[in-house]
Amino acid sequence: MAKPSIPKGTRDFSPTEILKRNYIFDTIKKSFIKFGFLPIETPSMEKLETLTGKYGEEGDNLIFKVLNRGNKLDKAVRKVGETKDLTQGKIEHILCAEALRYDLTVPFARYVVQHQNEIALPFKRYQIQPVWRADRPQRGRYREFFQCDADIIGSNALLHEVELIQLFDEILSNLKLPDFTIKVNNRKILSGIAEITGETDKIIDITVAIDKLDKIGEEKVIEELIHKGIGNDAIEKIKPLFGMKGSIDETLKGMKVMLSNSEVGTKGIEELTTVFETINSIGLTTAKLEFDVTLARGLNYYTGAIFEVKANNVNMGSICGGGRYDDLTSIFGLKNISGVGISFGADRIYDVIEELNLFPSFKNASTQLLFINFGADTIKMLKILKEVRNEGINAELYPENSKLQKQMKYANAKKIPFVAFIGDNELDSGLFKLKNMDSGDEKQISFTELASELIS
């Protein structure tokens, strides 16, 4: 018999881990609601045609396709056998009609179009669900993971960019992250860069390459640009971006001069200037704000502001991201609808909080009180148990009259803080012994004192 295992890039979660994950989800959800977002859910599977062509070539290659079943599969296999010059991509599209969702944004765009008569614009939604990517598993990168998204669709007001930066700051501050940076850029600036280099048709190749600067370094980025057919003159015009440093104001001024002959680039500078000036007037709680002109985000659908958040002094990639996407819904038939959204990578945030030892204790999240089973009257014990639970105390009765050592071992294994020793004599007298498992202290108390003793 094969040894039990799970697919690479997926994980089982213990009760303790679930408590920690729920702490993250609850913290995020609380702020989403505070900022006026409403919840939706979409299916784990979407039609393959819904997802492909939205994430760029690299993203499309990471989509988990779902193999057809039954007669559909038989027909697809015959079609593969009859078709010439098949690539892997074509074979996958013949054999698969559905796929696991790659992110939550494209399904959201599909949802908006499909339910356009049921929602009021601008529509602010949040969504906390798992996504899947056929990626190479490594630290902080999983094939199945949760995203926590907040999007506003149906408005191009820059107020939304400001609010989403505030949302990053509030949520990560509430999770007690001590040091993190929100990096901001604008896809219009990147389009302007492509324009002044004379490579406007290579905007996707340029942005995908320079987005990897932090990961692979300048030399490798240049190699990738050359490989994508970007000319030497264009690369020379791009190079100054790699070393551009200074304050936000200084960098914006430098970019304004560089992009003075580009209308779209100048528009991007103006948008970012408005966002930064507004944030500077309001202030942030913990976050550092940075203008990173090399930030591109690999997704093809971004058209305006783009965001990325990194936890400083922790060896981890970005923990949050997002951006403005104009007209994403047009691919589903609804034109001229602008949206902007952000996503919290709950699994990476979990790893950061774990590494920094920032999770709370969750003392009251599990059993607070265990009644040791001495074989006393079961009905009377269950009545007491019910009363204790009605007082808001998480309690349980050990199910069998086992050896005391075994029952105490169970209490220790579950980290139950209090144990009550109650037999028939204690039921008759109304007094029993309560033990604090952390300190080892024991005291005689009455049933009426139990709730106040545990809750205090």
N, C-alpha and C positions, 0 to 999 in steps of 0.2 A: 504494500500500500504506500502511495506517495506521501511524503511529509506535507502536512497542511501548510499552505503559503498563500500569499496574495500577490497580485500583479505589481511589478516595480512601479514606483511613483504613486502608490496608493498606501493608505494607512488604516489600521484599526485605532480606535480611540478608547482609552480607559475611562472610568467614571470621573477620575480627577481631571483628565484632559478635557472631557466634555464640559465640566464645570468651568474650566478656564476659557474654553472657546465660547461658551454661553456668556461669560462675563464680557468678552470682546464684542460679541454680537449685540448684547443688551445695551452696552455703552454706545455703540454706533447707532443702533436703532433709536435710542432716546434722543440723540441730537438730530437725526434725520426728521423725526416727528416734530421736534421743537422748531425746525426751520421750514416746516410746512409741507414736507414730502409725504405722499400716500403710498401704501404698499401694493405691489402686484406680484404675480408669479407667472412664469411661462414654462412650457414643457421642457423636459430634459433633452428631448429630441426635436430638431427642426428639420424641415426639408433641406436636403443638401444644397439645392439651388438657392435657398435663402441665405446660406452662410458663405458659399464660395464667391470669390471675387471682391470681398469686402475688406480683407486683412492683408492684402499683398501676397506675393508668391510664397514668401516664407511662412506666413500665417496659414495660407491655404494648405500647405504641406503638413501642418500640425493638427488639422481637423480630424477627429476620430469619426470615420465613416461606419455606418451600420449596414451590415450585409443584408440584402433582401432575403426573404424566406419563401418557401413553398414554390408555387407555380411561377411567381415573379423571378425567383432565383434561377429556375430551370430555363426560362425564356432568356434571361440575361446571359447565362452561360452559353446558350446557343448563339446569341448575338455576338459575344466575344469571339467565338469560334469562326463566325462568318465574316468578321470585320478585319480588314487589313490595316497595316501601319498603326497599330495600337501603342500608345504610350501608357505608362502606369496610371497617369491621371485619367485618361480616357477609359481605361479598364475599370477603375474605381467608380467612375460616374455611371457606367453601365450596370455594374454589380450592386451599387448602393444608391438608394433614393433618399435616405435620411442620414443624419449625423448628430452626434452629441454636440450641444452648444459649445462654442469656443469662448464666447464672452456673453455678457448680458445686454450689451448695447444694441447690436444688430437685431436680436429677438425683440428688444424694446421698440425699435423702429418699426418692425413688422407689426407689433402689437398696436402701436399708435395708428397705423394705416388701417388695420383690420377693425379697430374699435373707434375710429375717428368720430363717429356720431354719438358716442357715449361719453366722451371726455371733453372738458373745457380747457381751452388753451389760454395762457401757458399751463402745461400739465407738469406737475412736479411729482415724480415717482421715486420710491426707493425699492430695491430688490436685493434680497440676501439668499443666494442659491449657489449650488456647486456648478462649476464648469470643467471642461475636459480638454486637454491638449496632449497630442502625441509627441511630447517633448522628451529629451534625454534627462532622466531624473538626476538631480544633484541637490546639494544643500540649498534649501530655500526655493527649489523649483520642483513642483509636483505635477503629475499627470491628471490628478483629480484634486481640485481645491475650490474653496469658497471665494466668491467675490461679493462685496457689499457695495452696491452702486446707488448713487443719487444723481438723477438727471432732470433737467428742465427742458422741455421741448415746446416750441411755438413762440419763442421770443429771442431776439438778438441783442437784448439790452446787456451792457457790460456789467450791470448790477449783479447779474448771476455769476460772473467770473469772480467778483469780489466776495459774494456770499460763499462760494465753494472753497475759496482760500480760507475764509473764516471757519468753515466747516472742518477742513483739514486740521486747522489749529485747535479748535475746540475739542474734537474727538480724541486726537492724539495727546492733548494736554490732559484730558479726563482719564486717559489710560496711563497717565503718569510718565510718559516718555520724556526724559529730561532734555534731550537735545536732538532736534531734527530740522531739516531744511526743505522748504518747498521751492522747487526749481520751476521757473516759468519761462516760456518762450511763446512765439506766435508763428503758426505755419505760414502766414503771409510774409513774414520776414524771410523764411527759408525760400519761399517762392521768389521773393525779390533777389535773393542771392543767386538763385538759378538764372534769373532774368539777366542780371548784370554780367554773369559769366557767359551768356549766350547759349546756355544749356537748358532752356525751359522745358524741353521734351524729356529731360532726364531728372526732373524734380524728385520723383520717387526714389530713383537710384541714389541721388545725392543725400536726401534726408535719411534714408535707411542706413547709408554708410556712416554719416557723421554722428548718427545716434549711438553708434558703437564706440565712440571715442574713449569713454571711460573704461570700457571693457577690454578693448584690443590695442589702444594707443594710436598715436598719429600716423606712424609708419604703416601700420596694417590698414588703417582707414584709407590712406592714399593708394595703397595697393588695390583695395577693393574698388575705389573710384576709377583707377586705370582699367581694371578688369571689366568694369561696367561701360567702358568706352568714353569716359570723361576726358577731354583733351587737356594737355599740359597747361595751356594758357588759363583754362577754367580752374584747374587745380591751384595754380599760383594765386588766383583771386580768392579762392576758398581758404587757403592756408592761414591768413591773418586771423580767422575766426578761432583757430585752435589755441591761440595764445592770448586771446582777448580777455583782459582782467580789469579789475577796478570796481568801484561802487556801481550800483544800478544806474544812477544818473550818468556817470561817466561812460558806461558801456552803451547806454541808449543814445547818448550824444555821438559816440563813435559810429554806431550803426546808422544813425540818421544821416551822417555825412557819407558813409559808404553806400547807402541805398538812396541817395538824393535823386538819382535818375530813374528810380523804380517807383511807380505809383502804388503798386500792391505792397511793396516793401515799406514804403512810407506810411501806408495805412496801418500796417502791423505795428510799427513803432508808435503811432498815435494811440492805438488801442491799448497797448501795454503801458504807455505812459499814464493814461487815465486810470487803469487798474492799480498800478503801483502808487500813484498819488493818493487815490482813495484809501487804500490799505494803510498807507503811511499816516493819514489823518485819523483813521479809526484805531489803529494799533492792533497788535497780535499778543496773545498770552505767552506762548513759548516759542513758536516757530521762527526760524530765520527765513527770510525771503531772498531769493536769488534770481537774477536774470541770467539764464544759460543759453547763449545763442546756438550752442551745438545740440541742445535738446530737440529731438525730432519726434520721438515716439514712432514706432514702426507702422502703426495702423494707417491705412490709406485714407480713411474717411475724415481725418482731422483737417480743418480748414482755417481755424483761428487760434485762440489761446490753447496752449498745451501745458500740462502740469505733470510733475513727477516729485515724489516725496521720498527722501532717504533719511534713515536713522543714522545720526552721526556716531562715530566711534564704535560701530558695530559692523562686522564683516558680512554685509547683506546687501543685496540689490535693492531696487526701489520697492517700497512697501505700499505705495499708493500712486495713482496716475489718473490721467483723464484729459479732456480737452473739448474744444468747440467743434461741432460738425454741422456744417450748413447743408441742408438738402439731402441728408442721408435717407430720408423717407421717400425721396423721388425714385429710388430703385424699386420701390414697391408701389409706385403710382401716385404718390402724394407729393407735389412739388412745393418749393418755396417755404419749407418749414425748417427753421434753424433750431438747433439744440446744443446743449453743453452739459457735460456730466463728469463725474469722478468715480473712482473705484478704490475701495480699501481692500488690500490683499490680506485677508484675515489670517491666513496661514503664516505668511512672513511676519506679520505683526505679532502673532503668537510666539514665533521663534525669537524675535527681538525681546519681547517682554520676559520670556523664559530666561534668556541669556543674561538679562539685566536684573533678574530676580524681583520683578515688579508686581507679580500677581498677589492679590490679597489671600487671606488664609482660608476662606470659605468654611469657617467653623460651623456655622448654622445651616449649611447647605445640605448636609446629610443627617444621619441619626444623631440626636443630641443625648438621648437617654435609652439605655438598655435595661429592661427588667430581666433579672436572672430568674431562670425557671427552676424552682424547687419542687415542682409537682403540686403547687397550691391549686385551689379551686379555679378552674379555667375560666368559668363564666365571670367570677368576681374579678379575676385579673384582666380580662378583656374589657370589662366595664371601666376599670381604672385607666386602662390604656386609652380607651375612647375619650375619657374626660381629660386626660393629659394632652392628647392630640387636639381636642377642642380648645385648649388653652394656647394653641399655637406652637406646641413643642413637638419636634420630630422624634417619635419614640417607637420602639418595637419590643416585643416579647420574644425571648429566645424560644424556638418552637418545641424543644424537647427538654426533659429533665435529665440533662447530661451532666457529666462531671464538671465541677466548678471551674477547674483549670481550662477545660475546653471552651466554656462560655466566656471566660475572661480573655482567652486567646482571640476569640472572635471579636470581642470589643476592641482589643488592641489593634487587630488587623484592619478594622474599619475606622480606627481613630475616633471612637465614640467617647466623648469627654466625661460622661457620667454613667454610673451603673447603680441600679437600685436592687437591694437584696430583700425580697418579699416572699415569705412563706405563709402558711396558714396562721401561725401565731401573730405575724405582723398584720395580716388582714383583719384579725379579730381585735387587735389593740389599736390599730390605726397609726402605729409608729413603725418606722423601718429605717434601715441604714442606707445612706446615700454616699457613694464614693466618688471623689473627684479623681479621674484617671491621670490627669496631668500632674497634680501635686501629691496624690496619694492620700490626701486628707479624707477622713470619714466623719459623718455626723448623723445623729438620730434626728429625724424630722417627721412631721405628720404629713398625711396626704394633702391637707389643705395648704401646707407651706411649700409644696413641691414646685408649683408653677413659679412663684415669686423667687424661689431659690435659683432656678435655672435661667430665668429671664433676666435677673438682676446682673 
